[in-house]
Amino acid sequence: MAAAITLAEFNRIIEADAPFVPVFGIETLEIGDGTATLRVAQRPDLLRGPRRDRMAEPVLMALADLTLYGVVLSHVGPVALAVTTSMAVDILEPPGASSVIARGRTLKAGKRLVVAAVTITAEDDGRAIAHCTGTYSIPPRR
C-alpha cells in the first residue's frame, strides 16, 4: 500500500506550518507507508556545550516530533489539526557533532490516534543517540 501523502505534499505542509524547519535545517528524505525519514545536517549554530561539540537536544526533539508527524500523515494524508498528544524522548548518549537521521515507524494506527516510534542515529557512525515514542490525535473526518 502506498503512503497517503507524497514527499512533495509533506514538504509543502511543513513549509507552511512549521517555521522551525528552516531554522534547524530539517530535510525530509522519505515518506513511506507508515514510515518517515528526516535529517538534520550538523551546523555550528546547532551545537552546544562548553566546546560546542554536540547537537543541541531541542533540535533532536523537534526532529523527532516532525518525524512522528510524517509517520501520521503517511496514514491519514494531509489532514489539518493532527496534533501531538504525548511524546517522550530519551537521549541515549550525547549526540556529538554529527549530522543526524531520524527514522520513524508506526506502532499502532487507529481511527483517532496514531502511535509511533522514532530512532535518531548519528549519520557518521550509525550509533543510536535518541529514541522517541509519541501519540498523535487525528480529528474526526467529516
C-alpha positions in Angstrom: 0.0 0.0 0.0 1.3 3.5 -0.8 1.6 6.3 1.6 -1.4 8.6 1.9 0.8 11.6 1.3 3.7 12.3 -1.1 7.1 13.7 -0.1 6.2 16.9 -2.1 2.9 17.3 -0.3 4.5 16.8 3.1 7.2 19.3 2.3 4.5 21.9 1.3 2.7 21.3 4.6 5.7 21.7 6.8 6.9 24.7 4.8 3.6 26.5 5.6 3.0 25.2 9.1 6.4 24.5 10.8 8.6 27.7 10.9 11.3 25.9 12.8 12.1 23.6 9.8 14.4 26.1 8.0 15.8 27.3 11.3 17.1 23.8 12.1 17.6 22.8 8.5 15.4 19.8 8.7 15.3 17.8 5.5 12.7 15.2 4.7 14.3 12.2 2.9 11.4 9.8 2.6 7.7 9.3 3.4 6.5 5.7 3.2 3.5 3.7 4.2 3.7 4.1 8.0 7.3 5.4 7.9 9.2 8.7 7.6 12.9 9.5 7.5 14.2 13.0 8.1 17.7 14.5 8.6 19.4 17.5 10.2 22.9 18.4 9.0 25.5 19.4 11.5 26.0 23.1 11.6 28.0 25.2 14.1 24.9 27.2 15.2 23.1 23.9 16.2 25.9 22.8 18.5 26.0 23.4 22.3 28.2 22.6 25.3 31.4 24.3 26.5 33.3 23.1 23.4 30.2 23.3 21.1 30.8 19.6 20.5 27.2 18.2 20.5 24.0 18.8 18.6 21.5 20.6 20.9 18.9 18.4 22.3 16.0 20.7 21.4 16.9 20.2 17.8 16.6 16.4 18.3 13.2 16.9 20.0 11.9 19.0 17.1 13.3 16.5 14.6 11.6 13.6 16.5 8.2 15.4 16.6 8.3 16.3 12.9 9.2 12.7 12.1 6.2 11.5 14.1 4.1 14.0 12.1 5.4 12.5 8.8 4.5 9.0 10.0 1.0 10.1 10.9 0.4 11.9 7.6 1.6 8.8 5.8 -1.5 7.1 7.2 -4.1 9.9 7.0 -2.9 12.2 4.3 -2.8 16.0 4.5 -5.3 16.4 7.4 -5.3 19.7 9.2 -5.2 19.6 13.0 -3.5 16.3 13.6 -1.7 17.2 16.8 0.8 15.7 19.3 -1.0 14.4 22.4 2.0 12.8 24.0 5.7 12.5 23.3 8.6 11.0 25.3 12.2 11.5 24.1 15.1 9.5 25.7 18.6 10.8 24.9 20.6 7.6 24.9 24.1 9.2 24.8 25.5 12.6 24.0 24.7 13.3 20.3 28.1 14.6 19.3 28.6 16.9 16.4 27.5 14.6 13.7 24.5 15.2 11.3 21.6 13.0 12.5 19.0 10.8 10.8 15.5 10.2 12.3 13.6 7.1 11.2 10.0 6.8 12.3 7.6 3.9 12.1 4.1 3.2 13.1 3.4 1.2 16.2 -0.4 1.3 16.0 -2.7 3.3 13.8 -6.4 3.7 14.8 -9.2 6.0 13.6 -8.4 8.7 16.2 -4.9 8.0 17.4 -1.6 7.0 15.8 1.3 5.8 18.0 4.8 5.8 16.5 8.4 5.4 17.4 11.4 7.3 16.2 15.1 6.4 16.4 17.6 9.1 15.9 21.1 8.0 14.8 24.4 9.8 14.2 25.0 9.9 10.5 28.7 9.4 10.8 28.8 6.1 12.6 25.1 5.0 12.9 25.0 4.9 16.7 21.6 5.4 18.3 21.6 8.7 20.2 17.9 9.1 20.9 14.6 7.2 21.0 11.2 8.7 20.9 7.6 7.4 21.2 4.6 9.6 20.6 0.9 9.7 20.0 -0.9 12.0 17.6 -4.6 12.7 17.7 -6.4 12.7 14.4 -9.5 14.9 14.1 -12.8 13.2 13.0 -13.4 13.2 9.3 -16.5 14.9 8.1 
